[in-house]
Amino acid sequence: MLATAVSFAAFGVGGLLLRIVVFPLLNLLVWRRARRVALARGVIRLTFRAYIELMRALGVLRYEVRGLEKLERGGLLILANHPTLIDTIFLMAFVKRADCIVKADLWDNPFMRGPVRAAGYIRNDGGGVELVADCLAALRRGDNLIIFPEGTRTPSCGAVSLKRGAANIAVRGARDITPVLIECQPPTLGKGDKWWRVPPRQARFTIAVQDDLPIAQFIAAADSEVLAARRLTDHLQHFFTRRQPIHA
């Protein structure tokens, strides 16, 4: 419990330091926005890697990443399940040129607004056509877009329920999907869990990058993009449900 408390405190302090020291320096020294955003994302990636290693050193968790070489590309549409609070941190730590969709309220969060604004992540003000367009623009730039299609953490019962937004992006952009399966055993930091309810033994995270899922078949078999997105969402629903657990 103490190690977990230290980890959460370190996250908050690190976010504030990035906001009040690192990113203001970037704004001052780097005038080109594209270069500034790239550097900010690089700083966040390295910071998250260090944070994961801190949690490992403190004994909070251990982890294994499988198929990491599949992420050594650009313009990937990465869809992952969402069992814990720190899934985003893991993916952002290992994915180069990572972009993601950020809830609007995080733009005003005192610990997070510095990083999310400096990194130019995609702001979600309610979804819709504009959000899809922003996501497709990021993919065309060669960014790797990370999306949790559930929209929130998986409930404690384990029932996966996907929203259609990620499938809409894949269909309208004709982008294959790179699925990532995340497992945490024993479960911790799930939806509704309190941080101080630590598991009886060290949590083990397994992040498994799967082979790309081609979507041309869904587009060709449907009469419209709406129908293709619906069928793709159904397929992804079964995919993420039947593929768990990753290990015994």
N, C-alpha and C positions, 0 to 999 in steps of 0.2 A: 504494500500500500504506500509506503514511504517513497519507494522508487517511482511509482506511478505518479505521485504528487510532484516529485522533482521533475519528472518528464513534462507534465502539464505546465508547471511553472516555467520551465526552460522554453517551451513553445511560446508562451505569452511574452516573455522577456525578449526572445529572439525576434518575434514579430515587431515589437516596439523599436528594437535597435535597427532593424531593417528600415522601418518607417522614418525614424528621426535622424539616422546617420547615413546609412548606405545609399538609399534611393535619392535623398536630396543631393548627395555628391554626384550621383549619376546624372541627375537633372542639370547640375551645374557644369559638369565636365563634358557631357555628351549631348550635342545639339540635335543630331539626326535622330528622329523618333524611332525609326526602324532599328537602328543600331542600339539605342537605349533600351528598347523593349527586349531585344535579343540578349543583351547583357543582364537585364533584370531577371529574365527567365533562367539564365545560366546560374545566377546567384541563388535563386530560389531552389533550383535543382540540387546544387551543391549543399545548400543549407539543409534541405530535407534529407539528403544522404547522411549528413553528419548527425542529424537528429535521430534517424533510424539507428545509426551505430551507437549513439548515446543510450537509447532505450535497450539495445542489445547488451551493451556493457553494464548497464544497471541491473540486468537480469529480468527486465520487464517482458522481453520477448526474444524469440529467435525466428529466423526466416530463411526461406529458400525461394529462389527465382528460377523458373524453368522456361526455356525457349527465349531467353533475352535477346538472342541474335535476330529474332524476327522483328524486333523493334528498331533495328539499325537501318531504318528507311525513313522517308519523308512523306508527308501527305496521307498518313494513316488515320482511319476512323476506328478508334479503339473503344470497344464496348466492354464493360466489366460488370460483374455482379457487385453487390455492396453490403457485405456482412458487418463491417465495423466502421467506427468513426475515423480511423486513420488509413482507410483504403486509398484516399486521394493522395495522401503523403507518400505512400509506397509508389504509386504509379508516377507521380510527378518527380520522384527521386530517380527513377530509372528510365524515363522516356525523354529523349532529347527533343528539343524544340516543342515542348508540350504546351498545348493550349487547352482550355477547359471553359465550361459554362459556369458562371458564378452567380449565385442569387443576389438580387439587388441589395438586400439588407447588409451583405458583407462589405459592400462598398463604403459603408459608414461605420463598420465595426472598428473600434480603436486598435485592435491587434492585427486585423487582416486588411484594412483598407489600403495601407501603404503598399504591401506586396501586390495585391490584385490590381491596383491602379497602375503601378509602375510596370507590371508585366503585360498590361493591355489585354487581360483575359476578356472573354465575351460576357457581357452583362445580360442577365435574363430579367427582363422587365415584364414577363408574362407570356413569353413564347410567341408563336405566330410566324408569319411569313418573314418578317425582318430578322428574327432569330435564326431561322433556317438559312437565310441569305448570308448572315454573318459567319455561320459555321462553314458554309461552302466556300466563302472567300478565304477563310483560314486554311482550309484544305488545299485550295489552289495555290496559296503562298508556300506550300510545303510544310506547314505546321502539322503536328500530330495531335489530333483532337481527341481528348478523353471524355467519354460520356458514360454515366451510370444510368442506363435506360429505365431503372426502377424509379428514378427521381428522388429516392430517399433510401435509407438503410432497410435491408430486408428485416421484416418483423421476426420476433423470437420463434414463431412457429415454423419459420423457414419457407413460407409460401412466397414464391417469386411472382411479382405482378409488374409487367413492363408497361410503360407508356409508349405512345406511338411516335414521339418526336424523333428519336434516334433513327428509326426506320424511314421516316420522311426524309431525313438528311441523306441517308444512304441511297434511297430511290431517286430523289430529285437530282442528286449529284452523280448518280451512277457510280457509287464508290463501294468497293468491296469492304467487308468488315473484318477487323482483326479482334477476335474475342479474347478476353482475359478472364480466367477463373481464379477467384480469390477464396481461400479457405482459412479459417482461424480455429484451431483446436487447442484447448477448450475455448468455447465462445467467450468473447469479452468485448466491451465497448460497442455492443449492439444497440439496436433501436430501443430506447427507453431505459437502457442500463445506466446506473450511476458509476462515476469513475472509480469510486472507492470500493465497489464490489469486485474485487480482483479475483481471478480464478484460483483454484486450489493448487495449480501448478503453472509453470511458465507457459505462456501462450506461444504457439507455433503457427506462423503464417506461411502459407504456400501460395505463390503467385505463378500461375501456369499460363503462358502465352500460347494460344492455340493457332492452328493453321488458318489462313484467311478463308472467309466465307464468301464465295462469289454470289452476287445478287442479280446477275444478268437473267438467270432463270425466273426469278420472281417478276422482273420487269416484263419479260417476253410473254409470260403466261397470264398477265393481267390486262384488262381492258383500260385501266387508268392507273395513275400514280397512287391514288387513294387506296384502290384495291390491292395494289402491289405492296404498299406500306403495311396494310392490315395483315396480309399473308406473311410478310417478312416478320412482323411483330409476333405473330403466332408461332412461327418457326423458332425465333429467338427465345420465346417463352419456354418452349419444350427443351431447347438446347441448354439453357442455363439451369433448368430444373433437373434434367436427367444426368447432367455431367457432375453432380455433386454426390458425395464428397470426392475430393481429389485423391486422397490417400486414406488408408484404414487407420 
